[in-house]
Amino acid sequence: MKILLLGANGYLGARLFFDLKKRFDVIGTYNKNQFFRDFIQLDITDKEQVERIFKQYSPDIIIHPANHASPRPAAEDPQGYERLNLLSTSYVREAADTIGAKVIFISSFAALNPDNIYGELKAKSEEDIKQTKAGYLILRPSLILGYSPNVQNDKPFNRILRCLDNKTVGEFDTSWQFQPTYIGHISEVIGTIIDKNVFNKVVHVFCPSIQTQYSTAKDILEPFKVDVKPVDKKMAMPIQERNESELVDLGLSTCSYEEMVSKIHEEIKNREKFQL
């Protein structure tokens, strides 16, 4: 089973590469930062490059997590934002069709009831991915937490980690309520999906406990004696709550909030093993 993992240099992509390469033949791509010497360069907003790389490596499955992870960059470059978060998805799907590959698309809970450009483009991308001829899987995580080989970019977990490493007191929002997603759970679900050949599904990956950025940061940092401060950013976002029956019915693993926090504590203590 050959997998082409797009954006393997990103926060989520790097962890997926680390986990999945233990079981599968995984080829990782990067655009600007080559964290691992064997990654291949690919700009997924370049249709000709996408077609060429897909034909050259001929993977069985494409995993596509390579989008902007929030609506913020859209304000600075709306056209570039749309190229990466929408047009690139169509390039991936079309190129996958030419080689008969399945596509696993990492979407978001934001696609459920989109109220900003990020959610809107995720929802549109999902509709495109559903046209994949060989089969598709759409995974919808919420806010993703857990250790990744990429600790450099400004993801929520990396901000928590910097509080620990710099011994600083961070401020974390109390207003947005969500069901967090453990990064390792995404890898587990993908591995099981491939083993069971469960495709043409939309699957939500999450811990069934309502939390905030403040509560997750507090629970992660508390054993390390690092304080955090609550701040109300007045993020008027609706709670998008799911239950685990979907995962259970498909024979996929579940992950409680307590399990996630415990695993993250162990990852932080043993972070040296996450080198690519």
Beta strands, then each sheet from edge to edge (+ up, - down):
strand 1: 2-5
strand 2: 25-30
strand 3: 40-41
strand 4: 61-64
strand 5: 102-106
strand 6: 136-141
strand 7: 144-145
strand 8: 170-173
strand 9: 181-182
strand 10: 201-205
strand 11: 228-231
sheet 1: 3+ 2+ 1+ 4+ 5+ 6+ 10+
sheet 2: 7+ 9+
sheet 3: 8+ 11+
end
